[in-house]
Amino acid sequence: MLLDVRTGVVPFAAAASRDYATRQAGDELSVAESSRRAEMQATTDALQDVARGVLAFLDGGSPARK
């Protein structure tokens, strides 16, 4: 995540990763579709975790972790 601020530097860094297991849904035509869905869900979960940390940092608190 990159924060573009014109008045200074935001000294914040975070990393997150998530695992997400799933089964192939009936409407998916291939394992690749199931894999892509799981990848998108894991990415979404990780980005939400990082976003919570950024918000906590900007509010003056320490980043909260799950």
C-alpha positions as CSV (number, residue, x, y, z in Angstrom):
1,M,0.0,0.0,0.0
2,L,1.4,3.4,-0.9
3,L,0.2,6.6,0.7
4,D,0.7,9.7,-1.4
5,V,1.0,12.7,0.9
6,R,2.2,16.1,-0.3
7,T,3.3,17.4,3.1
8,G,5.6,14.7,4.3
9,V,6.3,11.0,4.7
10,V,4.1,8.5,6.4
11,P,6.4,6.1,8.2
12,F,4.3,3.0,8.1
13,A,5.0,-0.4,6.7
14,A,2.9,-3.6,7.0
15,A,2.8,-7.1,5.5
16,A,0.0,-9.6,5.6
17,S,-0.8,-12.9,4.0
18,R,-3.7,-15.2,4.3
19,D,-4.6,-18.8,3.4
20,Y,-8.0,-19.6,2.1
21,A,-9.3,-23.1,1.4
22,T,-12.3,-23.8,-0.7
23,R,-14.1,-26.5,-2.7
24,Q,-15.1,-26.2,-6.3
25,A,-18.6,-24.7,-6.6
26,G,-21.2,-26.2,-8.8
27,D,-21.3,-23.3,-11.2
28,E,-17.5,-23.2,-11.7
29,L,-16.3,-24.9,-14.9
30,S,-12.7,-25.6,-13.8
31,V,-10.3,-25.9,-10.9
32,A,-8.7,-22.7,-12.2
33,E,-11.9,-20.8,-11.4
34,S,-11.9,-22.2,-7.9
35,S,-8.3,-21.4,-7.4
36,R,-8.8,-17.8,-8.7
37,R,-11.7,-17.3,-6.3
38,A,-9.7,-18.5,-3.4
39,E,-6.8,-16.3,-4.4
40,M,-9.1,-13.2,-4.6
41,Q,-10.6,-13.9,-1.2
42,A,-7.2,-14.4,0.5
43,T,-6.0,-11.1,-1.1
44,T,-9.1,-9.3,0.0
45,D,-8.6,-10.5,3.6
46,A,-5.0,-9.5,3.7
47,L,-5.6,-6.1,2.3
48,Q,-8.3,-5.4,4.8
49,D,-5.9,-6.3,7.6
50,V,-3.3,-3.9,6.3
51,A,-5.9,-1.2,5.8
52,R,-7.0,-1.6,9.5
53,G,-3.3,-1.2,10.5
54,V,-3.0,2.0,8.4
55,L,-6.2,3.5,9.9
56,A,-5.0,2.7,13.4
57,F,-1.6,4.3,12.7
58,L,-3.2,7.4,11.3
59,D,-5.5,7.7,14.3
60,G,-2.5,7.7,16.5
61,G,-2.8,4.2,17.9
62,S,-0.8,1.1,17.3
63,P,-1.9,-1.3,14.5
64,A,-4.3,-3.9,15.7
65,R,-3.7,-7.5,14.5
66,K,-6.2,-10.3,14.4
